[in-house]
Amino acid sequence: MPDHRPTASPGTLFVVATPIGNLNDITLRAIETLRQVDLIAAEDTRHTRRLLTALGIKSRLISYHEHNEQQRTPELVERLYQGDHIALVSDAGTPTLSDPGFRLIQTAAGQNIPIVPIPGVSAAIAALSAAGLTTDNFTFIGFPARRKAKRHQQLEALADLGHTLIFYQSPRRMVSFLEELLAALGDRQAALARELTKIHEEFLRGTLTQIKAALQQRPEVKGECTLLVTGAEAASPTEAELDTVLAAALSDPQAGSLSDVAKTLAKQFNLSRKMVYEKALKIKKRG
């Protein structure tokens, strides 16, 4: 790995999102970038070559995947140092989101090489946008741990989080994974997005039990799956507990106005904003 900067400016590493199914989801900026770079580092060169052929792009390809990234990263960084512009792509969606690329980006960033994201499709965000679950706070988990014991620990750690959880999972493991979620999280509202942007795109919405039952009626589950699960519900405080929390918040100069305090706590405890505001107003008048 070079420990000095060349006299000329280094090249740029472009992190390029590609379609997850529908080819029309490629952005104009992505097409322009893939056409102009000196090299495209692809998770599967055969898969990416088909995409480039469809777009009429003849840029050179090199493989970069989880099995060779440790050896390939120094080579790519050296090329960037020599002034080459490189595009990083995965088989589908945004690189590094449950796809290879983190090692290269981390190394390039540590060497002060310019890194430019070319945003586009992400299965997690696409599913979240149409799932009908809370979107203001969410945690992207990606593929859960493969070993059952570690996966169990992972799910137990997620059980108390109060926001939407987003998982990737293979179709053949989906039913058994739903069973594990039921055991760890309880029967929550969820949405399963399958084959996003493709001809057979489908959303299954309901409780985890309902989605599991729907899948069990099928001979097999097919297609890429993104599963979204609602977070844990906040426990409703007693009246005395709410009074204590409100009093503490109203005495905090960083908490904002009375209206801000009411809005924040109403959302936190899933209570009526009007009720919390009126209670906060009484507490404030009492001093």
DACOR-V413887 format. One record per pair of residues at least 24 apart in sequence whose C-alpha atoms are under 7 Angstrom apart, sorted by the first residue. I is the first residue (numbers start at 0). J is the second residue. Records with the same first field share a line. If there is no record, write none. Layout:
BEGIN
I: J ; J
END
This chain:
BEGIN
0: 73
5: 80
8: 82
9: 79 ; 80 ; 81 ; 82 ; 112
10: 79 ; 80 ; 82 ; 83 ; 84
11: 79 ; 84 ; 85 ; 112 ; 113 ; 114
12: 84 ; 85 ; 86 ; 113 ; 114 ; 115
13: 85 ; 86 ; 87 ; 114 ; 115 ; 116 ; 117
14: 86 ; 87 ; 88 ; 94 ; 115 ; 116 ; 117
15: 86 ; 87 ; 88 ; 93 ; 116 ; 117 ; 118
16: 88 ; 92 ; 93 ; 94 ; 117 ; 118 ; 119 ; 120
17: 91 ; 92 ; 93 ; 119 ; 120
18: 91 ; 92 ; 120
19: 91 ; 92 ; 120 ; 196
20: 195 ; 196 ; 197
21: 196 ; 197
26: 119
29: 117
33: 86
34: 58
36: 84 ; 85 ; 86
37: 83 ; 84 ; 85
38: 84 ; 85 ; 86
39: 85 ; 86 ; 87
40: 86 ; 87 ; 88
41: 87 ; 88 ; 89
42: 88 ; 89 ; 90
43: 90
46: 90
47: 90
64: 99
65: 99
72: 103
76: 107
92: 120 ; 121 ; 122
93: 119 ; 120 ; 121
97: 141 ; 142
123: 165 ; 225
126: 192 ; 225
130: 190
132: 229
133: 163
136: 162 ; 163
137: 162 ; 163 ; 164
138: 163 ; 164 ; 165
139: 164 ; 165 ; 166
140: 165 ; 166
141: 165 ; 166 ; 167
142: 166 ; 167 ; 168
154: 183
155: 183
158: 183 ; 184 ; 231
159: 231
160: 230 ; 231
161: 230 ; 231 ; 232 ; 233
162: 229 ; 230 ; 231
163: 227 ; 228 ; 229 ; 230
164: 227 ; 228 ; 229 ; 230
165: 226 ; 227 ; 228
166: 225 ; 226 ; 227
167: 224 ; 225 ; 226
168: 224 ; 225
169: 223 ; 224
170: 220 ; 221 ; 222 ; 223 ; 224
171: 220
174: 211 ; 214
177: 207 ; 211
181: 207
187: 228 ; 229
188: 228 ; 229
189: 227 ; 228 ; 229
190: 226 ; 227 ; 228
191: 224 ; 225 ; 226 ; 227
192: 224 ; 225 ; 226
193: 222 ; 223 ; 224 ; 225
194: 222 ; 223 ; 224
233: 267 ; 268
234: 268
235: 268
245: 279
246: 282
END
